Amino acid sequence: TPAATFYDEVGGAETFRRLVAHFYASVRQDPVLEPLYPPDEWEAAEERLRGFLVQYWGGPRTYSEQRGHPRLRMRHAPFAIGPAERDAWLANMRAAVDSLQLTPAQDRTLWDYLRMAAHSMQNR
Ligand code: HEM
């Protein structure tokens, strides 16, 4: 049997559902980030980010079945992401990760990736 994935280890679909629901609930209230997001697409945006993270950490590959190759830097090019937007994204994500109450090692694994990814998405 294959080794358990990080996705399984942290609790599978329900954990990623909670993470991304918490994240977008606060992004919708964030004065820096809210204006960047296409209006009336919050549920679809939540589904895309959740699907991407689930796939990245070893869960079902639904994201790529629906969206193709992630190409995240390219997909973020239309949005002006400078240091302020990057840091606001990370602050909202930090609170969402805190809400999961992972073990310290799991928290570090997830957070190191998210920090690296957010820095690589900066395009201004
Ligand atoms: C999409 C902003 C970082 C993953 C989006 C969208 C915006 C946005 C405005 C469009 C909403 C949508 O239609 O889905 C930002 C900002 C970031 C950031 C301001 C700050 C650095 C990240 C990071 C990841 C990520 C670090 C991954 C770890 C995604 C995904 C999508 C998305 C998967 C949907 C792509 C698609 O399939 O179209 N982001 N993002 N974003 N973002 Fe980010």
Residues whose N, C-alpha, C, O or C-beta is under 5 A from the ligand:
A	BS01	HEM	L36 Y37 A45 R48 L49 F52 R67 R75 F79 I81 E85 R86 W89 L114 A117 A118 M121
